[in-house]
């Protein structure tokens, strides 16, 4: 090395050739120990690069420096990248060797794998690295509710955006949103858009009491839908109207009695006989 430096100083010549990112010195020129002015050396493109129209040579100038290396090798292109099924590539402005492109999934799908691809070397060619996959975001089956059911009872998987609708059994009213749908907050895990509704029993308040009579539900405070009461009149009174009424609903929310309570009217014949019997008795003597 010392002799090489002395030779350069005494005889003149260029030092070590420039090291280029895109190209390497040819094997023939790499073996040269001394390059006087006027010497040319050639380069070959490194893997991942391809030749341009410019000659891949530089020259040792009279001032013992190497001429500037033109861009005689450029990066190869991987071409426009394709996205995965249910996904796409974004920021696709650079398709050349070494470039990276981000991958995102469509709504309702989550990404499995690296969120980007790279233009990498394969042999003496370049290609995009393996694409990640986009898999559907799923929700677990929605909760069952007492006294009700939903439209997805026979399903095991619920994809993003799918919905179920709840209905209540007869005699129960639905409290809350009837429908919920599968969604996501983190683009990874599926969850239902809200809680399941509830089915509340439809009830009636106590039926009205009647004069000179009673019903068999006088010791009950709340009456379930379809429950009934039967009225009975006191002695010497007859019942007018339906003896029984039952709890029903018109709007599937509130309970109402299906009719008005009957009435108990005095039995005129019984009253007449009673009065006649009373007044026809022999007058009693009071001692």
C-alpha positions as CSV (number, residue, x, y, z in Angstrom):
1,X,0.0,0.0,0.0
2,X,2.9,2.3,0.8
3,X,4.5,1.7,-2.5
4,X,1.2,2.3,-4.3
5,X,0.9,5.7,-2.6
6,X,4.5,6.6,-3.5
7,X,3.9,5.6,-7.1
8,X,0.8,7.8,-7.3
9,X,2.7,10.8,-5.8
10,X,5.7,10.4,-8.1
11,X,4.1,9.3,-11.3
12,X,0.6,10.8,-10.9
13,X,-2.7,8.9,-11.3
14,X,-6.1,8.3,-9.7
15,X,-6.7,6.7,-6.4
16,X,-9.4,4.2,-5.6
17,X,-12.4,4.2,-7.8
18,X,-15.7,5.5,-6.4
19,X,-18.0,3.0,-4.8
20,X,-21.5,3.3,-6.3
21,X,-24.8,2.0,-4.8
22,X,-26.2,1.0,-8.1
23,X,-23.1,-0.5,-9.8
24,X,-19.8,-2.4,-9.0
25,X,-16.5,-2.1,-10.7
26,X,-16.0,-4.8,-13.4
27,X,-13.8,-7.7,-12.4
28,X,-11.2,-6.8,-15.0
29,X,-10.8,-3.2,-13.8
30,X,-11.0,-4.2,-10.1
31,X,-7.7,-6.0,-10.6
32,X,-5.9,-2.8,-11.6
33,X,-3.4,-1.4,-9.1
34,X,-2.5,1.8,-11.0
35,X,-4.7,4.1,-13.1
36,X,-2.7,6.9,-14.8
37,X,-4.6,9.9,-16.3
38,X,-6.7,8.9,-19.3
39,X,-7.5,5.5,-17.9
40,X,-11.1,4.4,-18.1
41,X,-12.8,1.8,-15.9
42,X,-16.2,0.2,-16.4
43,X,-18.9,-0.8,-14.1
44,X,-21.6,-3.5,-14.1
45,X,-25.1,-3.0,-12.5
46,X,-25.6,-4.5,-9.2
47,X,-28.5,-6.9,-8.6
48,X,-31.9,-5.1,-8.6
49,X,-30.5,-2.5,-11.1
50,X,-30.6,-2.3,-14.9
51,X,-28.5,-0.4,-17.4
52,X,-29.6,2.9,-18.9
53,X,-28.5,4.3,-22.2
54,X,-25.4,5.9,-20.7
55,X,-22.0,4.1,-21.0
56,X,-21.0,2.6,-17.6
57,X,-17.5,4.1,-17.5
58,X,-15.5,6.8,-15.7
59,X,-12.2,8.3,-16.6
60,X,-9.1,9.3,-14.6
61,X,-8.7,13.0,-15.4
62,X,-5.4,15.0,-15.7
63,X,-5.8,16.3,-12.2
64,X,-5.7,12.7,-10.9
65,X,-9.4,12.6,-10.0
66,X,-12.1,10.4,-11.4
67,X,-14.8,11.9,-13.6
68,X,-18.2,12.1,-12.1
69,X,-20.2,8.8,-12.6
70,X,-23.4,9.3,-14.5
71,X,-26.6,7.4,-13.7
72,X,-25.8,4.4,-15.9
73,X,-27.7,2.0,-13.7
74,X,-31.2,2.5,-12.4
75,X,-33.5,0.5,-10.1
76,X,-35.7,-2.2,-11.7
77,X,-39.4,-1.9,-11.4
78,X,-41.7,-4.4,-9.7
79,X,-44.7,-3.0,-11.6
80,X,-47.9,-1.7,-10.2
81,X,-48.7,-3.7,-7.1
82,X,-51.9,-5.6,-6.7
83,X,-53.8,-5.6,-3.4
84,X,-55.1,-8.7,-1.6
85,X,-58.7,-9.8,-2.0
86,X,-60.9,-7.5,0.0
87,X,-58.0,-5.0,0.3
88,X,-55.9,-2.6,-1.7
89,X,-52.4,-1.0,-2.0
90,X,-52.1,2.7,-1.1
91,X,-49.5,5.3,-1.7
92,X,-48.5,3.6,-4.9
93,X,-46.2,6.2,-6.4
94,X,-42.9,4.2,-6.3
95,X,-42.7,0.7,-7.8
96,X,-38.9,0.5,-7.9
97,X,-36.5,-1.9,-6.2
98,X,-36.4,-1.2,-2.5
99,X,-39.7,0.7,-2.4
100,X,-42.4,-0.2,0.1
101,X,-46.2,0.1,-0.4
102,X,-48.8,0.0,2.4
103,X,-51.7,-2.4,2.3
104,X,-55.1,-1.7,3.9
105,X,-58.2,-3.9,4.0
106,X,-61.8,-3.0,3.1
107,X,-64.3,-2.2,5.8
108,X,-65.3,-5.3,7.6
109,X,-62.0,-7.1,7.0
110,X,-58.8,-7.3,9.2
111,X,-55.3,-7.6,8.0
112,X,-53.2,-10.7,8.6
113,X,-49.5,-10.3,8.0
114,X,-47.3,-7.2,7.5
115,X,-49.2,-4.1,6.6
116,X,-46.9,-3.4,3.6
117,X,-45.0,-5.1,0.8
118,X,-41.5,-4.4,-0.6
119,X,-40.0,-4.5,-4.0
120,X,-37.3,-7.1,-3.3
121,X,-34.7,-9.1,-5.2
122,X,-35.4,-12.6,-6.4
123,X,-32.5,-14.1,-8.4
124,X,-31.5,-11.4,-10.8
125,X,-35.1,-10.0,-11.0
126,X,-37.3,-8.0,-8.6
127,X,-40.8,-8.7,-7.4
128,X,-43.1,-7.7,-4.7
129,X,-42.9,-9.5,-1.4
130,X,-45.8,-11.7,-0.2
131,X,-49.1,-10.0,0.2
132,X,-50.8,-10.0,3.6
133,X,-54.4,-11.3,3.6
134,X,-57.7,-9.6,4.5
135,X,-60.0,-11.8,6.5
136,X,-63.6,-11.1,7.4
137,X,-64.3,-9.6,10.8
138,X,-66.8,-11.8,12.6
139,X,-69.0,-11.4,15.6
140,X,-69.9,-14.1,18.1
141,X,-73.6,-15.1,18.1
142,X,-75.8,-12.4,19.7
143,X,-77.1,-13.1,23.2
144,X,-80.4,-15.0,23.7
145,X,-83.0,-13.2,25.7
146,X,-85.7,-14.7,28.1
147,X,-89.2,-14.8,26.6
148,X,-87.9,-13.8,23.1
149,X,-85.9,-14.9,20.1
150,X,-83.8,-13.3,17.2
151,X,-83.6,-14.0,13.5
152,X,-80.1,-15.5,13.7
153,X,-80.9,-18.5,15.9
154,X,-79.7,-21.0,13.2
155,X,-76.4,-19.1,12.4
156,X,-73.0,-19.7,13.9
157,X,-71.0,-16.9,12.4
158,X,-72.1,-13.3,11.8
159,X,-70.0,-11.2,9.4
160,X,-69.4,-7.4,9.6
161,X,-72.6,-5.5,8.8
162,X,-75.0,-8.4,9.4
163,X,-78.0,-7.7,11.6
164,X,-80.4,-9.6,13.8
165,X,-83.9,-8.6,14.9
166,X,-85.5,-9.6,18.2
167,X,-89.1,-10.4,18.8
168,X,-90.9,-11.2,22.1
169,X,-93.2,-14.0,22.9
170,X,-96.9,-13.3,23.2
171,X,-97.7,-11.4,26.3
172,X,-94.3,-9.6,26.4
173,X,-93.3,-6.2,25.1
174,X,-89.9,-5.4,23.7
175,X,-87.8,-2.8,25.5
176,X,-84.8,-1.4,23.6
177,X,-83.7,-1.5,20.0
178,X,-85.2,-4.4,18.1
179,X,-82.3,-4.8,15.8
180,X,-78.5,-4.8,16.4
181,X,-75.7,-5.3,13.8
182,X,-72.1,-6.6,13.8
183,X,-69.5,-3.8,13.8
184,X,-66.0,-3.1,15.0
185,X,-64.2,-0.4,16.8
186,X,-60.6,-1.4,16.3
187,X,-60.8,-3.0,12.7
188,X,-59.7,-6.3,14.3
189,X,-62.5,-7.6,16.6
190,X,-66.2,-7.8,15.9
191,X,-68.8,-6.7,18.4
192,X,-72.5,-6.0,18.4
193,X,-73.6,-2.4,17.9
194,X,-75.5,-2.4,21.2
195,X,-77.0,-4.6,23.9
196,X,-79.8,-7.0,23.2
197,X,-83.3,-5.7,24.1
198,X,-85.4,-7.1,26.9
199,X,-88.8,-8.7,26.9
200,X,-91.0,-7.4,29.7
201,X,-94.3,-9.0,30.7
202,X,-97.3,-7.1,29.6
203,X,-99.5,-6.6,32.7
204,X,-102.8,-5.0,33.6
205,X,-103.7,-3.0,36.7
206,X,-106.4,-4.5,39.0
207,X,-109.8,-4.6,37.3
208,X,-112.5,-2.3,38.7
209,X,-114.5,-3.2,41.7
210,X,-118.3,-3.2,41.3
211,X,-121.1,-2.3,43.7
212,X,-122.9,-5.2,45.3
213,X,-120.5,-7.7,43.9
214,X,-116.8,-8.8,43.7
215,X,-114.3,-10.6,41.5
216,X,-112.0,-13.5,42.3
217,X,-108.8,-11.4,41.8
218,X,-109.3,-9.0,44.7
219,X,-106.1,-10.3,46.4
220,X,-103.9,-9.8,43.3
221,X,-102.0,-6.6,42.5
222,X,-100.6,-7.3,39.0
223,X,-102.3,-9.3,36.3
224,X,-100.3,-11.0,33.5
225,X,-101.5,-10.8,29.9
226,X,-104.3,-13.4,29.2
227,X,-105.1,-13.8,32.9
228,X,-108.8,-13.4,33.7
229,X,-111.1,-12.5,36.5
230,X,-114.7,-13.5,37.1
231,X,-117.3,-11.3,38.8
232,X,-120.1,-12.5,41.2
233,X,-123.0,-10.5,42.6
234,X,-124.1,-10.4,46.2
235,X,-127.3,-12.2,47.2
236,X,-130.5,-10.7,45.8
237,X,-128.5,-9.0,43.0
238,X,-128.2,-10.3,39.4
239,X,-125.2,-9.8,37.1
240,X,-125.6,-7.7,33.9
241,X,-122.8,-8.0,31.3
242,X,-120.0,-10.5,30.8
243,X,-119.1,-12.3,34.0
244,X,-115.4,-12.7,33.0
245,X,-112.9,-10.3,31.5
246,X,-109.3,-10.9,30.6
247,X,-106.1,-8.9,30.4
248,X,-105.0,-8.3,26.8
249,X,-103.1,-5.6,24.8
250,X,-103.7,-3.5,21.7
251,X,-100.2,-2.1,21.1
252,X,-98.0,-5.0,22.4
253,X,-96.8,-2.6,25.1
254,X,-99.6,-1.8,27.5
255,X,-102.1,-4.2,29.1
256,X,-105.8,-3.4,29.0
257,X,-108.9,-5.3,30.1
258,X,-110.9,-6.6,27.1
259,X,-114.1,-5.2,28.2
260,X,-115.9,-3.2,30.9
261,X,-116.8,-4.8,34.2
262,X,-120.4,-6.1,34.6
263,X,-122.9,-4.6,37.0
264,X,-125.0,-6.0,39.8
265,X,-128.6,-4.9,39.8
266,X,-131.2,-5.6,42.4
267,X,-133.6,-8.5,41.7
268,X,-137.1,-6.8,41.8
269,X,-139.0,-10.1,42.2
270,X,-136.9,-11.1,45.1
271,X,-137.3,-7.7,46.8
272,X,-141.1,-7.8,46.2
273,X,-141.5,-11.3,47.8
274,X,-139.3,-10.2,50.7
275,X,-141.4,-7.1,51.4
276,X,-144.6,-9.0,50.9
277,X,-143.6,-11.7,53.3
278,X,-142.5,-9.0,55.8
279,X,-145.7,-7.0,55.8
280,X,-148.1,-10.0,55.8
281,X,-146.7,-11.4,59.0
282,X,-149.1,-11.1,62.0
283,X,-148.4,-8.0,64.0
284,X,-146.1,-8.8,66.9
285,X,-146.9,-7.6,70.4
286,X,-144.2,-5.8,72.2
287,X,-144.3,-6.5,76.0
